[in-house]
Amino acid sequence: MADTRRSLDIEFERKRDRAIFDAERRKQELFKKIPELSDIDTELSLAGIRYAQSLLNDNTTSCADEYLRKIDMLNKKREYILSANNIPPDYLEPAYSCKTCEDRGYISDNGASYPCSCYNKLYLEHLYKISNILDDGKTGFEYFDETWYSDKIDSKKYLIDVSPRAQIQAIKEQCLEFIGKFTDENTKNLYLHGPTGTGKTFMAKSIGLELLKAGFSVLYFSATSLFPIIQKYRLNIDGDGISGEQAYKNLISTNLLILDDLGTEPKSDSKYAELLSLLEQRNAQDRIRTAKTIIASNLDFKRLVQEYNQRIGSRIIGEFQTLQFVGDDIRILKKLSEL
């Protein structure tokens, strides 16, 4: 999100300024102890200015070379004094945390500027921090295990003509395709529905983690925590160190919004209107920059229309790809396997 980029730019600027300030402080303290170093520093500055002037004034090469020799001599003299006093040769230089970009956050190359690896690393850390997705070491496609799903076809029990295992394997492939084509304008949002414990939250979070790794912004909320954020915005209430307006803007602008457990929040007509408005604004945002939505719920389309209304049901049916989860409650199966 843009506000994340801005905060990082400010953070890098402060980090660089701090390194330069600390270097200047060390320099002044050392100059007081060894005045000769201060004299050398002044001579180096003057020699550098005169060398630059000689190049601008088209002076002879020998004149410029003379200043270069003097600069080299002064540097060696400074290095000797530092060494004689057991002071590291880089003691007077800023101690940047990143030597590559010198805490600028960006690297310039042939007129082009691109983020340094240290900037990308910090950016990803920020994305993880605000995403609300806990990387618990159990979520992610590398932990996907289809053996928790039955390989038996039972259309009467599961209401589909394939086994739950075949169904979840197909869903996984569709989720991976969603990730691979995430920025395509024709990629639809996802509506994951099915009984409790069939892997909807796991799959939604796994998608979120993959997109976070790719540098996209992701926000995860359960329905019970999402609607209070919208209400705070409507009532102009701040909280948790962020303004209600900014929190709501993040809901609109984030590349991926995951809304989990839709249907578990307290029912009210205002919440239906708020959900519809949120979906409409994200749909408009998606035309400008990627803003996809994943909704996970126990409600199929028929119950969705019954619990909410025709407008919301129609919006989700038209703009979301449906993935139906079936099978037994995996949480219960795992508990039983531990007995």
N, C-alpha and C positions, 0 to 999 in steps of 0.2 A: 504494500500500500504506500501511497505517496508520502503520508505522514511518517512512515517508518524510514523511508529514504532520507527525508529531511532531518529526522532526529539522528540518524547515523552520520550524516554529513556534519552536523553540529558536533557530535561526539568526536569525530576524527579531527575536526578543527581545534577543539579544546585539547585533545591529546597531543597534537603537534605543537600548539602554543606552549603547553606545559613542558614538553621536552626542551624547547628552545629557551624558555625562561630558566629552567633548571641548569642548562648549560651555561647561560650567561651568569647565573649566580655563582656557579663553581669557578668560572673564569675570574670573576672579580675577587673572590676569596683567595684564589691562587696568586693573582697579581699582587695582592697585598703582601703575601709571604715571599714572593719572588718577583720583585719589580722588573728585573731584566726581561721576563716574559711579556710584561706589558709593553716595554719598549719594542720588542720584536713584533708584537701584534700590531702596533702602530706602523712600524716600517713595512710590514707585509701589506697592510691596507693601502699605504701610499704607493708602494711598488705595483700593486694590482691596478690602481687607478691610472698610474702613469703608463703601464703596459697597454691598458685599454685605449688611452688617449693616443698612444703611438700608432695603434692600428687604425684609429679613426682619422688621424692626420696624415696617413700614408707615409709615415716616417720610414726610414730605411730598415731593412730586415735586421741589420746588426744592432740597431737601437732597441728593437723589440726583444731580440735575443738577450741583450744585456739585462733587461728587466726580468726576463725569465730566469736567467742565471742567478740574479740577486734573490728572487723569490725562492728558488731551490736552495740556495745557501741559507736563507733565513729559516726555512722549514727544517733543514737538517740541524741547525743550531738549536731550534726549539725542541726537536726530538731528543737531542743530546742532553739538554737541561732537564727535560721531563724524566728521561731514563736515569740520570744521575741522582734524581730525587725520588726514585722508585714510584713514579707516577705513570699510569698507563698512557700510551700514545694517543688514544682517543678520548682522554679525560675531558678535554675542552670542547668536544663535539657533542651535539644533542644525542641523547640515548633514545633513539626512536624504537618503539616496540616492533615495528616492521622495517627492516633495512631496505626492502624492495621499493616501497612507495614512500618511505620516510614519513609515515603516518598521514599521508594525504588521502589515502583510501583509493586513489586512482593512479594509473600508470599512463604516461604519455608516450606514444610511439608514432613517429612520422606524422605528427599533427593530429593523430587520433588519440582519444582518451577512453580507457576502459577500466572497470573495477579491478582492484588488486585482489588476490586470493584471500587476504586478511579481511577485506571488506565483504566479500562474498560469504566468508565463514561467519562473520558477525551478523550479517543480514539473515542468514539461515537460522542462527540462534534466536534472533528477534522473532522471526516467523514462528518458530516452534513455541516460543514463550507465550505469544498472544493467541496461538491457535486453539488452545484448550484441549489439544490432543496429547494425552500422556503417552509417551513412548515407553511402555511398560515392559518391553522385551518379549511380549506375547502377542502383539498386534503387528500385522504386516503380512504381505503375501508370502514371505518366506516361512511363516508359521501356519499357513493354510494347510489343513489336513482333511481331505474329503472322506477319510475312513469313518468320521463321526456321522456320516450320512449313509443311510441304508442304500444298498445296491439292488433292493427288491422293488419291482413295480407293483404298486397297490393303488390303482386309480380311485378306488372307493374311499381309501383312507386319506390319500394325499391330493386327490382331485386333479391329477395330471396323468399323462400317459407315459411318463418316463420315471425312472427311479429318482429319489432325492439326490443320489450321488451324481447321476448324469445331469440333473438340473443345476446343482451347485457348480459343477465343472463348467457348464455353459455360462452360468452367471459370472464366474471368475473371468472367463475369456471376454465377456462383454464389458466387464469393469476395466480390464487391461486395455481394451480397445478405446474405452472412454478416456483413459489416461493418455494413450498415444495420440488421440485426435482431440485433445482437450481444447486447443485454441481454434479448432475449425468452427466456423460460424454455423455449420449444419449439425454439430454435435448437440444432442438433446440433453436436458437435465435428466436425473435418474430418480425414479420413485421405487424404493425398495419396500416391499410389503410381504408379510407372512407372519406365522405364529411366533410367540415369544421363544427366544433361545435358538433360533434357526440361523443366526450369523449375520443379521442385517447390520448391526452396529460394527461388528468386526470388519465387514467388507467396506462399509462407508469410511471408517477410520483408516483402513489399509490404503484406500484410494487417496485419502487426505495426506497420509505420510509420504506416499510416492510423489505427490505434487509438491509437497513442502521441500523434499529433496531436490526437486527440479527448480526451486526458487519461486514457486507461486505462493501467493498468500492464501491461507486457509483459516476459516473460523468454524469451530464445532460447538453447537449448543443443543441441549435437550429442549424440547418444547416448553417445559416448565421454567427454564431459565431464560429462554429467548424473549417471551412476551413481556416479562418485567422490564427488560432493556428498552423495548419499544414504548412501554408505558412511561418510563422515566423520561424518555425523549419527549413524549407528548406533554408531560407535566413540567418539562424543563428542570428536571432533577439530576444532579451530578452524583457520581459515586465511583468508588474504587480507583480514584486518581485520574479519571477520564470524564470529560463532559458527556452529558446525555446525548447531545447533538453529535459529538465525534463518534461515540459508540454506535449510534444509529447509522452514521455515514459509513462506518466500517462494515456494517451489515450489507449495505448497498454495494460498496466498492470492492470487497474482497473477491479474489478470483474464484474461490470455491466456498460456498456456505453449506455446511452440513447441519440439517435440522433433524434431530433424532427424536424418536418416540412421539411423533405427532399424534394427537388424540388423547394424550395422558394429562394435558394441561386442563385447568378448570375452564368450563365452557362459558362463553358469553358472546353476544352479538358483536361487541367491539373487537374481540380477538379475531373473529372471522374477517372483519374489515381490515384489520391490521395485517393479517397474513396475506390477503389479496393485494393490498397496497405494496407490501414488501416484494411479492413475486412480480408485480407489474414493474416496479422500479428496477429490480435486478434484470428483468428482461430487457428494459430500455438500456441499462448499463452494458449489457452483453453485446449490444450493437456497436458500442464504442470501444470497449476493451473486455476481455474475457471475464464473464461473471456467471458461472454455472452454479446450480443448486442441486444438492442431493437431499431428498426427504426419505426418512425411514419411519415406517409405521406398521402397526398390527392391522390396519384397516385396508381392506381391498377397496376397489373403486365404488362398489355398491354401498358399503358401509361408510366410506368417505363422504359421499353425497348425503347420506342420511345424517351423519354426525355434524357435518358442516353445512354446506348448501350447494346448489347447482352451479353457481358461478365459480366457486373454488374447485369443485370436482371437475368442471369443464376445463378450467385453466390447467390443472395438473394432467388431465387426460390428454390434452392437446399439446402440451409443451414438455412432457416428461416421457422418457422411455421407462416402461414398467418391467421390473425384475421381481418375479414371484419366488419367494423362499418357501421351501417345504421341508418337512422332516420332523424328527423328535427334538425335544429340548436338549441341546448339547450341554448346557450347564448341569442339568440333572444327570445326564449320561456320564459326565466327567466325575461328578460326586459319587455315583454308584461304582465307577471303576476304581475309586480310591478305597472303597470298603474292603 
